[in-house]
Amino acid sequence: MELLYFILAAYGLTQILVYGKLLESVRPTSGWLGQLFSCPMCIGFHVGWILMLLSPYTELFNFDVTPVNYLILGCLSSGTSYVLNMIIGDEGIKHEHKRVE
């Protein structure tokens, strides 16, 4: 259950950082920081290791703060944030209907 809480927290924070209206005025839009903040996969990685550092201060999930967990949780957060971002949009579950001719 801790892993599910971690994934949902990472996805939520990633969505806020990449798409949140509240941060529009301070979110970088150009240069490498602009590229970073427009990519849910990239921001998702950084959200993962930040949540790992915060895990001793929450009861939702608890991970040891180690270099291996830094990499694993960063990758887990990146991958799941990207996949969830591709599946779920502002109007619900995304679907494409392609016409076969």
Backbone as XML, in Angstrom:
<?xml version="1.0"?>
<chain id="A" units="angstrom">
  <residue number="1" name="MET">
    <atom name="N" x="0.821" y="-1.193" z="0.000"/>
    <atom name="CA" x="0.000" y="0.000" z="0.000"/>
    <atom name="C" x="0.865" y="1.258" z="0.000"/>
  </residue>
  <residue number="2" name="GLU">
    <atom name="N" x="2.026" y="1.183" z="0.671"/>
    <atom name="CA" x="2.928" y="2.333" z="0.709"/>
    <atom name="C" x="3.373" y="2.726" z="-0.698"/>
  </residue>
  <residue number="3" name="LEU">
    <atom name="N" x="3.635" y="1.722" z="-1.526"/>
    <atom name="CA" x="4.083" y="1.994" z="-2.883"/>
    <atom name="C" x="2.993" y="2.703" z="-3.685"/>
  </residue>
  <residue number="4" name="LEU">
    <atom name="N" x="1.739" y="2.303" z="-3.497"/>
    <atom name="CA" x="0.631" y="2.963" z="-4.182"/>
    <atom name="C" x="0.513" y="4.423" z="-3.735"/>
  </residue>
  <residue number="5" name="TYR">
    <atom name="N" x="0.642" y="4.673" z="-2.443"/>
    <atom name="CA" x="0.605" y="6.043" z="-1.937"/>
    <atom name="C" x="1.743" y="6.873" z="-2.528"/>
  </residue>
  <residue number="6" name="PHE">
    <atom name="N" x="2.917" y="6.272" z="-2.604"/>
    <atom name="CA" x="4.067" y="6.963" z="-3.187"/>
    <atom name="C" x="3.793" y="7.318" z="-4.649"/>
  </residue>
  <residue number="7" name="ILE">
    <atom name="N" x="3.296" y="6.359" z="-5.424"/>
    <atom name="CA" x="3.026" y="6.588" z="-6.845"/>
    <atom name="C" x="1.984" y="7.681" z="-7.027"/>
  </residue>
  <residue number="8" name="LEU">
    <atom name="N" x="0.914" y="7.643" z="-6.248"/>
    <atom name="CA" x="-0.138" y="8.656" z="-6.372"/>
    <atom name="C" x="0.362" y="10.039" z="-5.943"/>
  </residue>
  <residue number="9" name="ALA">
    <atom name="N" x="1.166" y="10.089" z="-4.895"/>
    <atom name="CA" x="1.741" y="11.371" z="-4.460"/>
    <atom name="C" x="2.682" y="11.916" z="-5.525"/>
  </residue>
  <residue number="10" name="ALA">
    <atom name="N" x="3.500" y="11.038" z="-6.099"/>
    <atom name="CA" x="4.437" y="11.461" z="-7.142"/>
    <atom name="C" x="3.687" y="11.958" z="-8.371"/>
  </residue>
  <residue number="11" name="TYR">
    <atom name="N" x="2.650" y="11.248" z="-8.773"/>
    <atom name="CA" x="1.857" y="11.663" z="-9.932"/>
    <atom name="C" x="1.196" y="13.017" z="-9.669"/>
  </residue>
  <residue number="12" name="GLY">
    <atom name="N" x="0.604" y="13.164" z="-8.501"/>
    <atom name="CA" x="-0.068" y="14.422" z="-8.173"/>
    <atom name="C" x="0.890" y="15.606" z="-8.157"/>
  </residue>
  <residue number="13" name="LEU">
    <atom name="N" x="2.024" y="15.440" z="-7.503"/>
    <atom name="CA" x="3.003" y="16.524" z="-7.443"/>
    <atom name="C" x="3.573" y="16.835" z="-8.826"/>
  </residue>
  <residue number="14" name="THR">
    <atom name="N" x="3.805" y="15.801" z="-9.610"/>
    <atom name="CA" x="4.297" y="16.008" z="-10.978"/>
    <atom name="C" x="3.289" y="16.799" z="-11.796"/>
  </residue>
  <residue number="15" name="GLN">
    <atom name="N" x="2.019" y="16.445" z="-11.707"/>
    <atom name="CA" x="0.975" y="17.164" z="-12.446"/>
    <atom name="C" x="0.925" y="18.634" z="-12.019"/>
  </residue>
  <residue number="16" name="ILE">
    <atom name="N" x="1.017" y="18.874" z="-10.731"/>
    <atom name="CA" x="0.986" y="20.256" z="-10.236"/>
    <atom name="C" x="2.170" y="21.052" z="-10.772"/>
  </residue>
  <residue number="17" name="LEU">
    <atom name="N" x="3.360" y="20.459" z="-10.723"/>
    <atom name="CA" x="4.555" y="21.176" z="-11.177"/>
    <atom name="C" x="4.564" y="21.419" z="-12.686"/>
  </residue>
  <residue number="18" name="VAL">
    <atom name="N" x="4.041" y="20.480" z="-13.457"/>
    <atom name="CA" x="4.076" y="20.608" z="-14.920"/>
    <atom name="C" x="2.885" y="21.402" z="-15.455"/>
  </residue>
  <residue number="19" name="TYR">
    <atom name="N" x="1.684" y="21.185" z="-14.901"/>
    <atom name="CA" x="0.471" y="21.767" z="-15.485"/>
    <atom name="C" x="-0.296" y="22.724" z="-14.581"/>
  </residue>
  <residue number="20" name="GLY">
    <atom name="N" x="0.048" y="22.838" z="-13.308"/>
    <atom name="CA" x="-0.739" y="23.632" z="-12.369"/>
    <atom name="C" x="-0.824" y="25.108" z="-12.737"/>
  </residue>
  <residue number="21" name="LYS">
    <atom name="N" x="-2.036" y="25.637" z="-12.733"/>
    <atom name="CA" x="-2.270" y="27.052" z="-13.058"/>
    <atom name="C" x="-1.614" y="27.972" z="-12.032"/>
  </residue>
  <residue number="22" name="LEU">
    <atom name="N" x="-1.580" y="27.532" z="-10.788"/>
    <atom name="CA" x="-1.028" y="28.350" z="-9.714"/>
    <atom name="C" x="0.446" y="28.682" z="-9.952"/>
  </residue>
  <residue number="23" name="LEU">
    <atom name="N" x="1.162" y="27.794" z="-10.618"/>
    <atom name="CA" x="2.594" y="27.981" z="-10.833"/>
    <atom name="C" x="2.934" y="28.593" z="-12.192"/>
  </residue>
  <residue number="24" name="GLU">
    <atom name="N" x="1.924" y="28.925" z="-13.007"/>
    <atom name="CA" x="2.191" y="29.456" z="-14.349"/>
    <atom name="C" x="3.092" y="30.681" z="-14.346"/>
  </residue>
  <residue number="25" name="SER">
    <atom name="N" x="2.923" y="31.548" z="-13.369"/>
    <atom name="CA" x="3.695" y="32.795" z="-13.368"/>
    <atom name="C" x="5.154" y="32.589" z="-12.952"/>
  </residue>
  <residue number="26" name="VAL">
    <atom name="N" x="5.463" y="31.486" z="-12.275"/>
    <atom name="CA" x="6.840" y="31.252" z="-11.827"/>
    <atom name="C" x="7.518" y="30.075" z="-12.531"/>
  </residue>
  <residue number="27" name="ARG">
    <atom name="N" x="6.748" y="29.294" z="-13.291"/>
    <atom name="CA" x="7.308" y="28.132" z="-13.979"/>
    <atom name="C" x="8.171" y="28.593" z="-15.150"/>
  </residue>
  <residue number="28" name="PRO">
    <atom name="N" x="9.424" y="28.112" z="-15.235"/>
    <atom name="CA" x="10.283" y="28.484" z="-16.372"/>
    <atom name="C" x="9.684" y="27.990" z="-17.684"/>
  </residue>
  <residue number="29" name="THR">
    <atom name="N" x="9.850" y="28.789" z="-18.741"/>
    <atom name="CA" x="9.293" y="28.402" z="-20.041"/>
    <atom name="C" x="10.353" y="28.266" z="-21.126"/>
  </residue>
  <residue number="30" name="SER">
    <atom name="N" x="11.575" y="28.682" z="-20.842"/>
    <atom name="CA" x="12.613" y="28.576" z="-21.872"/>
    <atom name="C" x="13.882" y="27.989" z="-21.275"/>
  </residue>
  <residue number="31" name="GLY">
    <atom name="N" x="14.774" y="27.579" z="-22.153"/>
    <atom name="CA" x="16.028" y="26.991" z="-21.716"/>
    <atom name="C" x="15.832" y="25.581" z="-21.187"/>
  </residue>
  <residue number="32" name="TRP">
    <atom name="N" x="16.873" y="25.054" z="-20.547"/>
    <atom name="CA" x="16.784" y="23.676" z="-20.069"/>
    <atom name="C" x="15.795" y="23.535" z="-18.917"/>
  </residue>
  <residue number="33" name="LEU">
    <atom name="N" x="15.634" y="24.579" z="-18.107"/>
    <atom name="CA" x="14.624" y="24.514" z="-17.044"/>
    <atom name="C" x="13.217" y="24.513" z="-17.618"/>
  </residue>
  <residue number="34" name="GLY">
    <atom name="N" x="13.017" y="25.247" z="-18.693"/>
    <atom name="CA" x="11.723" y="25.229" z="-19.372"/>
    <atom name="C" x="11.409" y="23.856" z="-19.933"/>
  </residue>
  <residue number="35" name="GLN">
    <atom name="N" x="12.415" y="23.211" z="-20.508"/>
    <atom name="CA" x="12.226" y="21.843" z="-21.012"/>
    <atom name="C" x="11.934" y="20.881" z="-19.868"/>
  </residue>
  <residue number="36" name="LEU">
    <atom name="N" x="12.657" y="21.033" z="-18.767"/>
    <atom name="CA" x="12.459" y="20.168" z="-17.605"/>
    <atom name="C" x="11.038" y="20.297" z="-17.068"/>
  </residue>
  <residue number="37" name="PHE">
    <atom name="N" x="10.561" y="21.521" z="-16.906"/>
    <atom name="CA" x="9.245" y="21.753" z="-16.314"/>
    <atom name="C" x="8.089" y="21.523" z="-17.272"/>
  </residue>
  <residue number="38" name="SER">
    <atom name="N" x="8.364" y="21.162" z="-18.519"/>
    <atom name="CA" x="7.284" y="20.826" z="-19.448"/>
    <atom name="C" x="7.208" y="19.327" z="-19.689"/>
  </residue>
  <residue number="39" name="CYS">
    <atom name="N" x="8.046" y="18.564" z="-19.010"/>
    <atom name="CA" x="8.144" y="17.115" z="-19.240"/>
    <atom name="C" x="7.759" y="16.346" z="-17.983"/>
  </residue>
  <residue number="40" name="PRO">
    <atom name="N" x="6.607" y="15.656" z="-17.987"/>
    <atom name="CA" x="6.213" y="14.899" z="-16.800"/>
    <atom name="C" x="7.189" y="13.766" z="-16.465"/>
  </residue>
  <residue number="41" name="MET">
    <atom name="N" x="7.865" y="13.228" z="-17.458"/>
    <atom name="CA" x="8.830" y="12.162" z="-17.189"/>
    <atom name="C" x="10.057" y="12.724" z="-16.462"/>
  </residue>
  <residue number="42" name="CYS">
    <atom name="N" x="10.516" y="13.882" z="-16.901"/>
    <atom name="CA" x="11.709" y="14.508" z="-16.299"/>
    <atom name="C" x="11.418" y="14.997" z="-14.886"/>
  </residue>
  <residue number="43" name="ILE">
    <atom name="N" x="10.362" y="15.759" z="-14.740"/>
    <atom name="CA" x="9.989" y="16.261" z="-13.410"/>
    <atom name="C" x="9.638" y="15.098" z="-12.498"/>
  </residue>
  <residue number="44" name="GLY">
    <atom name="N" x="8.999" y="14.058" z="-13.058"/>
    <atom name="CA" x="8.642" y="12.883" z="-12.269"/>
    <atom name="C" x="9.843" y="12.251" z="-11.591"/>
  </residue>
  <residue number="45" name="PHE">
    <atom name="N" x="10.982" y="12.207" z="-12.276"/>
    <atom name="CA" x="12.193" y="11.642" z="-11.668"/>
    <atom name="C" x="12.599" y="12.452" z="-10.444"/>
  </residue>
  <residue number="46" name="HIS">
    <atom name="N" x="12.624" y="13.756" z="-10.590"/>
    <atom name="CA" x="13.054" y="14.614" z="-9.483"/>
    <atom name="C" x="12.049" y="14.601" z="-8.335"/>
  </residue>
  <residue number="47" name="VAL">
    <atom name="N" x="10.765" y="14.498" z="-8.668"/>
    <atom name="CA" x="9.741" y="14.371" z="-7.629"/>
    <atom name="C" x="9.977" y="13.089" z="-6.832"/>
  </residue>
  <residue number="48" name="GLY">
    <atom name="N" x="10.362" y="12.013" z="-7.510"/>
    <atom name="CA" x="10.595" y="10.734" z="-6.841"/>
    <atom name="C" x="11.670" y="10.803" z="-5.775"/>
  </residue>
  <residue number="49" name="TRP">
    <atom name="N" x="12.807" y="11.394" z="-6.110"/>
    <atom name="CA" x="13.873" y="11.448" z="-5.096"/>
    <atom name="C" x="13.563" y="12.468" z="-4.011"/>
  </residue>
  <residue number="50" name="ILE">
    <atom name="N" x="12.837" y="13.517" z="-4.354"/>
    <atom name="CA" x="12.438" y="14.480" z="-3.315"/>
    <atom name="C" x="11.474" y="13.825" z="-2.332"/>
  </residue>
  <residue number="51" name="LEU">
    <atom name="N" x="10.516" y="13.037" z="-2.852"/>
    <atom name="CA" x="9.605" y="12.326" z="-1.956"/>
    <atom name="C" x="10.353" y="11.306" z="-1.096"/>
  </residue>
  <residue number="52" name="MET">
    <atom name="N" x="11.397" y="10.693" z="-1.651"/>
    <atom name="CA" x="12.208" y="9.770" z="-0.856"/>
    <atom name="C" x="12.825" y="10.518" z="0.329"/>
  </residue>
  <residue number="53" name="LEU">
    <atom name="N" x="13.329" y="11.729" z="0.074"/>
    <atom name="CA" x="13.917" y="12.518" z="1.159"/>
    <atom name="C" x="12.867" y="12.925" z="2.199"/>
  </residue>
  <residue number="54" name="LEU">
    <atom name="N" x="11.624" y="13.089" z="1.762"/>
    <atom name="CA" x="10.550" y="13.483" z="2.671"/>
    <atom name="C" x="9.902" y="12.298" z="3.378"/>
  </residue>
  <residue number="55" name="SER">
    <atom name="N" x="10.189" y="11.084" z="2.918"/>
    <atom name="CA" x="9.503" y="9.911" z="3.467"/>
    <atom name="C" x="9.693" y="9.708" z="4.977"/>
  </residue>
  <residue number="56" name="PRO">
    <atom name="N" x="10.824" y="10.074" z="5.582"/>
    <atom name="CA" x="10.910" y="9.918" z="7.044"/>
    <atom name="C" x="9.933" y="10.822" z="7.808"/>
  </residue>
  <residue number="57" name="TYR">
    <atom name="N" x="9.363" y="11.816" z="7.144"/>
    <atom name="CA" x="8.487" y="12.773" z="7.812"/>
    <atom name="C" x="7.007" y="12.505" z="7.577"/>
  </residue>
  <residue number="58" name="THR">
    <atom name="N" x="6.674" y="11.387" z="6.936"/>
    <atom name="CA" x="5.275" y="11.055" z="6.677"/>
    <atom name="C" x="4.998" y="9.621" z="7.089"/>
  </residue>
  <residue number="59" name="GLU">
    <atom name="N" x="3.742" y="9.332" z="7.348"/>
    <atom name="CA" x="3.340" y="7.971" z="7.668"/>
    <atom name="C" x="2.751" y="7.260" z="6.454"/>
  </residue>
  <residue number="60" name="LEU">
    <atom name="N" x="2.606" y="7.963" z="5.332"/>
    <atom name="CA" x="2.041" y="7.353" z="4.131"/>
    <atom name="C" x="2.983" y="6.329" z="3.513"/>
  </residue>
  <residue number="61" name="PHE">
    <atom name="N" x="4.248" y="6.664" z="3.458"/>
    <atom name="CA" x="5.250" y="5.747" z="2.929"/>
    <atom name="C" x="6.567" y="6.033" z="3.636"/>
  </residue>
  <residue number="62" name="ASN">
    <atom name="N" x="7.403" y="5.004" z="3.709"/>
    <atom name="CA" x="8.674" y="5.153" z="4.406"/>
    <atom name="C" x="9.744" y="4.363" z="3.661"/>
  </residue>
  <residue number="63" name="PHE">
    <atom name="N" x="10.717" y="5.069" z="3.116"/>
    <atom name="CA" x="11.816" y="4.451" z="2.397"/>
    <atom name="C" x="13.130" y="4.895" z="3.016"/>
  </residue>
  <residue number="64" name="ASP">
    <atom name="N" x="14.097" y="3.991" z="3.021"/>
    <atom name="CA" x="15.429" y="4.361" z="3.488"/>
    <atom name="C" x="16.032" y="5.362" z="2.511"/>
  </residue>
  <residue number="65" name="VAL">
    <atom name="N" x="16.699" y="6.366" z="3.036"/>
    <atom name="CA" x="17.347" y="7.371" z="2.201"/>
    <atom name="C" x="18.732" y="6.841" z="1.837"/>
  </residue>
  <residue number="66" name="THR">
    <atom name="N" x="18.801" y="6.196" z="0.663"/>
    <atom name="CA" x="20.051" y="5.607" z="0.172"/>
    <atom name="C" x="20.226" y="5.960" z="-1.299"/>
  </residue>
  <residue number="67" name="PRO">
    <atom name="N" x="21.445" y="5.897" z="-1.812"/>
    <atom name="CA" x="21.665" y="6.177" z="-3.239"/>
    <atom name="C" x="20.886" y="5.229" z="-4.161"/>
  </residue>
  <residue number="68" name="VAL">
    <atom name="N" x="20.747" y="3.978" z="-3.768"/>
    <atom name="CA" x="20.001" y="3.025" z="-4.599"/>
    <atom name="C" x="18.526" y="3.405" z="-4.639"/>
  </residue>
  <residue number="69" name="ASN">
    <atom name="N" x="17.957" y="3.742" z="-3.492"/>
    <atom name="CA" x="16.557" y="4.179" z="-3.472"/>
    <atom name="C" x="16.371" y="5.485" z="-4.232"/>
  </residue>
  <residue number="70" name="TYR">
    <atom name="N" x="17.364" y="6.350" z="-4.204"/>
    <atom name="CA" x="17.335" y="7.596" z="-4.983"/>
    <atom name="C" x="17.073" y="7.265" z="-6.453"/>
  </residue>
  <residue number="71" name="LEU">
    <atom name="N" x="17.832" y="6.342" z="-6.994"/>
    <atom name="CA" x="17.691" y="5.973" z="-8.401"/>
    <atom name="C" x="16.395" y="5.213" z="-8.657"/>
  </residue>
  <residue number="72" name="ILE">
    <atom name="N" x="16.103" y="4.220" z="-7.835"/>
    <atom name="CA" x="14.916" y="3.387" z="-8.060"/>
    <atom name="C" x="13.630" y="4.197" z="-7.921"/>
  </residue>
  <residue number="73" name="LEU">
    <atom name="N" x="13.510" y="4.987" z="-6.864"/>
    <atom name="CA" x="12.283" y="5.758" z="-6.654"/>
    <atom name="C" x="12.156" y="6.893" z="-7.663"/>
  </residue>
  <residue number="74" name="GLY">
    <atom name="N" x="13.271" y="7.455" z="-8.085"/>
    <atom name="CA" x="13.228" y="8.452" z="-9.146"/>
    <atom name="C" x="12.710" y="7.847" z="-10.439"/>
  </residue>
  <residue number="75" name="CYS">
    <atom name="N" x="13.205" y="6.671" z="-10.786"/>
    <atom name="CA" x="12.759" y="5.991" z="-12.016"/>
    <atom name="C" x="11.303" y="5.545" z="-11.904"/>
  </residue>
  <residue number="76" name="LEU">
    <atom name="N" x="10.918" y="5.022" z="-10.739"/>
    <atom name="CA" x="9.531" y="4.599" z="-10.533"/>
    <atom name="C" x="8.584" y="5.785" z="-10.676"/>
  </residue>
  <residue number="77" name="SER">
    <atom name="N" x="8.934" y="6.885" z="-10.052"/>
    <atom name="CA" x="8.111" y="8.085" z="-10.130"/>
    <atom name="C" x="8.043" y="8.607" z="-11.561"/>
  </residue>
  <residue number="78" name="SER">
    <atom name="N" x="9.163" y="8.629" z="-12.245"/>
    <atom name="CA" x="9.217" y="9.097" z="-13.625"/>
    <atom name="C" x="8.325" y="8.256" z="-14.527"/>
  </residue>
  <residue number="79" name="GLY">
    <atom name="N" x="8.501" y="6.944" z="-14.446"/>
    <atom name="CA" x="7.742" y="6.043" z="-15.312"/>
    <atom name="C" x="6.254" y="6.072" z="-15.047"/>
  </residue>
  <residue number="80" name="THR">
    <atom name="N" x="5.874" y="5.994" z="-13.780"/>
    <atom name="CA" x="4.441" y="5.970" z="-13.473"/>
    <atom name="C" x="3.787" y="7.331" z="-13.723"/>
  </residue>
  <residue number="81" name="SER">
    <atom name="N" x="4.503" y="8.408" z="-13.454"/>
    <atom name="CA" x="3.941" y="9.733" z="-13.740"/>
    <atom name="C" x="3.701" y="9.901" z="-15.237"/>
  </residue>
  <residue number="82" name="TYR">
    <atom name="N" x="4.652" y="9.433" z="-16.043"/>
    <atom name="CA" x="4.502" y="9.534" z="-17.494"/>
    <atom name="C" x="3.346" y="8.670" z="-17.989"/>
  </residue>
  <residue number="83" name="VAL">
    <atom name="N" x="3.288" y="7.432" z="-17.545"/>
    <atom name="CA" x="2.221" y="6.524" z="-17.988"/>
    <atom name="C" x="0.853" y="7.058" z="-17.576"/>
  </residue>
  <residue number="84" name="LEU">
    <atom name="N" x="0.709" y="7.473" z="-16.327"/>
    <atom name="CA" x="-0.570" y="8.021" z="-15.879"/>
    <atom name="C" x="-0.921" y="9.296" z="-16.633"/>
  </residue>
  <residue number="85" name="ASN">
    <atom name="N" x="0.080" y="10.106" z="-16.958"/>
    <atom name="CA" x="-0.152" y="11.319" z="-17.730"/>
    <atom name="C" x="-0.640" y="10.991" z="-19.142"/>
  </residue>
  <residue number="86" name="MET">
    <atom name="N" x="-0.150" y="9.910" z="-19.713"/>
    <atom name="CA" x="-0.575" y="9.500" z="-21.046"/>
    <atom name="C" x="-1.972" y="8.878" z="-21.036"/>
  </residue>
  <residue number="87" name="ILE">
    <atom name="N" x="-2.378" y="8.317" z="-19.905"/>
    <atom name="CA" x="-3.687" y="7.659" z="-19.806"/>
    <atom name="C" x="-4.784" y="8.626" z="-19.384"/>
  </residue>
  <residue number="88" name="ILE">
    <atom name="N" x="-4.460" y="9.522" z="-18.450"/>
    <atom name="CA" x="-5.471" y="10.403" z="-17.862"/>
    <atom name="C" x="-5.203" y="11.839" z="-18.265"/>
  </residue>
  <residue number="89" name="GLY">
    <atom name="N" x="-6.225" y="12.498" z="-18.804"/>
    <atom name="CA" x="-6.119" y="13.903" z="-19.183"/>
    <atom name="C" x="-7.130" y="14.739" z="-18.424"/>
  </residue>
  <residue number="90" name="ASP">
    <atom name="N" x="-7.264" y="15.993" z="-18.800"/>
    <atom name="CA" x="-8.195" y="16.896" z="-18.124"/>
    <atom name="C" x="-9.648" y="16.450" z="-18.248"/>
  </residue>
  <residue number="91" name="GLU">
    <atom name="N" x="-9.945" y="15.735" z="-19.291"/>
    <atom name="CA" x="-11.328" y="15.310" z="-19.519"/>
    <atom name="C" x="-11.545" y="13.841" z="-19.191"/>
  </residue>
  <residue number="92" name="GLY">
    <atom name="N" x="-10.644" y="13.238" z="-18.436"/>
    <atom name="CA" x="-10.791" y="11.836" z="-18.044"/>
    <atom name="C" x="-9.808" y="10.952" z="-18.791"/>
  </residue>
  <residue number="93" name="ILE">
    <atom name="N" x="-10.193" y="9.703" z="-18.954"/>
    <atom name="CA" x="-9.323" y="8.738" z="-19.622"/>
    <atom name="C" x="-9.219" y="9.087" z="-21.097"/>
  </residue>
  <residue number="94" name="LYS">
    <atom name="N" x="-7.981" y="9.162" z="-21.571"/>
    <atom name="CA" x="-7.734" y="9.496" z="-22.973"/>
    <atom name="C" x="-7.969" y="8.255" z="-23.827"/>
  </residue>
  <residue number="95" name="HIS">
    <atom name="N" x="-8.538" y="8.467" z="-24.988"/>
    <atom name="CA" x="-8.648" y="7.372" z="-25.950"/>
    <atom name="C" x="-8.595" y="7.941" z="-27.357"/>
  </residue>
  <residue number="96" name="GLU">
    <atom name="N" x="-8.014" y="7.179" z="-28.201"/>
    <atom name="CA" x="-7.923" y="7.577" z="-29.604"/>
    <atom name="C" x="-8.646" y="6.549" z="-30.443"/>
  </residue>
  <residue number="97" name="HIS">
    <atom name="N" x="-9.429" y="7.037" z="-31.343"/>
    <atom name="CA" x="-10.108" y="6.128" z="-32.273"/>
    <atom name="C" x="-9.516" y="6.375" z="-33.648"/>
  </residue>
  <residue number="98" name="LYS">
    <atom name="N" x="-8.828" y="5.380" z="-34.153"/>
    <atom name="CA" x="-8.230" y="5.502" z="-35.471"/>
    <atom name="C" x="-9.076" y="4.738" z="-36.469"/>
  </residue>
  <residue number="99" name="ARG">
    <atom name="N" x="-9.345" y="5.397" z="-37.532"/>
    <atom name="CA" x="-10.143" y="4.799" z="-38.587"/>
    <atom name="C" x="-9.271" y="3.900" z="-39.448"/>
  </residue>
  <residue number="100" name="VAL">
    <atom name="N" x="-9.706" y="2.674" z="-39.639"/>
    <atom name="CA" x="-8.989" y="1.750" z="-40.502"/>
    <atom name="C" x="-9.617" y="1.799" z="-41.881"/>
  </residue>
  <residue number="101" name="GLU">
    <atom name="N" x="-8.773" y="2.101" z="-42.858"/>
    <atom name="CA" x="-9.320" y="2.208" z="-44.221"/>
    <atom name="C" x="-8.800" y="1.128" z="-45.099"/>
  </residue>
</chain>
